[in-house]
Amino acid sequence: MPSFVHQMLLLPSALLALSVSHAIGAGHEARQSSATTVPAPISISPDENWDGIDGAWSSFTLRVGTPQQIVRTLVSFTAYQTWLVLPEGCDAAASQSSCAQSRGGVFNESASSTFDRIGIYDLWIERNLGYDGNAIYGNDTVGLGGIGENGPTLQDTIVGGFAVDDFYLGVFGVNPKPTNFSSFNEPSPSYMTLLKEQKYIPSISAAYTAGAQYRFTGVLASLTLGGYDASKFVANDVEFAFAADNERNTVVAIQSIVTPSQIESSPVGTELLPTPVYAFIDNTVPQIWLPLEACLAFEAEFGLVYDNATELYLVNSTLHQDLTTRNPNITFTLGQGLSGGSTVQIELPYAAFDLTAQSPYQDLANTTYYFPLRRAANDTQYTLGRTFLQEAYFSVNWDTARFNVSQCSWDQDAQQRLVALPSVSENESSSSGTPNQSSYSYSSSKLGAGAIAGIVVGAIAAIALLACLAFFLRRRKSRAAKAKAAEQEKLGDDEIDVTVTPPTVTPPRQEPTVFEKAELPGSSPLPPANRRDSDSRLLSSSHGSGVPGTPGTLGAPSTLGYFGRGGSASASPTTPSNGEGTHSSSQSGSGNGTHSILSPLSPSNASEADSKEHHIYEMPGDMPTIKEKDGKLLSEKEAIAHRERIYNGVDSAPTSALAVNEGVREPRRVSPEDVVQADTNAGGGELSSIMHRAFSFEENRKDDSPDSDELYE
């Protein structure tokens, strides 16, 4: 019997283990089957044009509207909308057709039956660099690639049409931030977010290189959505975390910029960056913006001359020939911090800086060579633009808030190798979003719904068996006790074992433990006065209204605390939070770009004045300060009557009798019959004298005084 009981006790554990193993196995099968549904990255083929008035840039074709209108755009990792040139952008051109061609084609929103106009709003981005303008925004259909390329087509995406020259070509924004036109509670999703939600791409990530017209016969740009192309770069182990400012999050530290010395016997290169700085990688703009000290070092090393009228480094034919013959390399050393740590080096040949600018760029009259270096007014302008990305491969994973910068690989025979970057929702254990990942990870320590259900069923079965076993053992013990009592009853009282039962002591009644309900922390709302919400106001001119305000701080990145603590990943853009949007800062309730999680009503958020008792003050003018003619102050009752008359419109002045009883002098008056006209010739052209009889207090006079009926002026 004991062995039988022991086996019964082991049975629930065996059943529970069996159910758990079955559930875990089912979870693995579910994950393996779901792996086949993960979409592959999308490689967007560039067109074969080199567009731009600030250099020759490889562009990408979009199909917009119904019927489809074909336009060419540049890619922007900062923009989160699609911007297109309107026909009005060529109204001032001598040849509108030539202008439209040079601007990559124009988009006529009135000719699209699917364009749903929203209104006119600021373009907003790049204002720190002096770019400005506005656009007519609406929802329309946008497809990637030219006709017949089978690129994804999305409906109801945000499209802005502009006519200003600051952005000469259209812009295809791949940043996943939503757009808030009227309410932060109803944001319009970005194109990248829609691609992820509609399962076109595995994650909200993108990789890009600008292409290089000077390489071979011209190497076109490369754009991959949802992953990267492993054949385009030289892999490294350096990954960067997003910076705190969500408007300038892909920030790197430029630790040095070096070019080989012109002295052949000197192995030490020339340092072109006197002090390390933080810079924003932004392919929306063409040039490299550096501090003035660095620009002066470039001038001294390469003989550059700054043109104050255009604010460009124009290069004449003689200098161009000298620099082409010299062909210096310029190497950028990038790191997460201003010194130390892992670094990556990006080397640019002089050909990457050998650009051509033409009218109307910077009000140029003629086409000219120029060196794409710009003087930054402050550290909010330090930027690495498309010039830098001709030789660098840039990969960003917004799901994990990580990015990578690698040296481009120039292998004409390399075959395209697309690699998907993971999404946080599908691989929470992933901490890297860099191109170093060679495969998509599906490992997960969480149990699925089937696993949980199996464990629950096994636990219920184990509990039921334990209950049955306990009932069996209790019944058996009860039978044994009854048999023993019957046996003792047959014996005499002498042999009965009498046990004295101690008195039962009832323990004091305890009140049940009550746990106080925890107050859920509320998020602190963003201050509306500091929010740069350009999408919430209409513009009256092509250069915007100039109304300030954004939650994102455009202030200088400092050497300490500029990057998020520990490089923690931000929330996935697929589910944008309130307050996040056109200028969200994620918001930016504090200097590090984060919000307070305390309730706005909690004592921690209350100001000092809110925690004190409010004082009561008399309103000005409550107590009248007027006095009677003879200097007697008004009584309290007269003051109250004055207040009633001023504030409540109630005339509660005391009657004459009451005034006498209260010791208040009756008002002095002159009756109309006591006033006489001294001069009856009132029409003689001079003012007549008005005479009156003596006041009441003047009647009792001395004997030498005039008669009381005497008239006075």
Buried (B, 14 or more C-beta within 10 A) or exposed (E): EEEEEEEBEEBBEEBBEEBBEBBBEBBBEBBEEEEEEBBBBBBBBBBEBBBBBBBBBBBBBBBBBBEBBBBBBBBBBBBBBBBBBBBBBBEEBEEBEEBBBBBBBBBBBEEBEBBEBBBBBBBBBBBBBEBBBBBBBBBBBBBBBBEEEEBBBBEBBBBBBBBBBBBBBBBBBBBBBBBBBEEBEEBBBBBBBBBBBEEBBBBBBBBBBBBBBEBEEEBBBBBBBBBBBBBBBEBBEBBBBBBBBBBBBBBBBBBBBBBBBEEEEEEEBBEBBEEBBBBBBBBBBBBBBBBEEBBBBBBEBBEBEBBEEBEBBBBEEEBBEEBEEEEBBBBBBBBBBBEEEEBBEBBBBBBBBBBBBBEEBBEBEEEBBBBBBBBBEEBBBBBBBBBBBBBBBBBBBBBBBBBBBBBBBEEEEEEEEBBBBBBBEBBBEBEBBBBBBEEBEBEBEEBBEBBEBBBEBBBEBBEEBBEEBEEEEEEEEEEEEEEEEEEEEEEEEEEEEEEEEEEEEEEEEEEEEEEEEEEEEBBBBBEEEBBBBBBBBEBEEBEBBEEEBBBBBBEEBEEEEBBBEEBEBBBBBBEBBBBBBBBBBBBBBEEBBBBBEBBEEEEEEEEEEEEEEEEEEEEEEEEBEEEEEEEEEBBEBBBEBBBBBEEEEEEEBBEEEEBEEEEBEEEEEEEEEBEEEEEEEEEEEEEEEEBEBBEEEEEEEEEEEEEEEEBEE
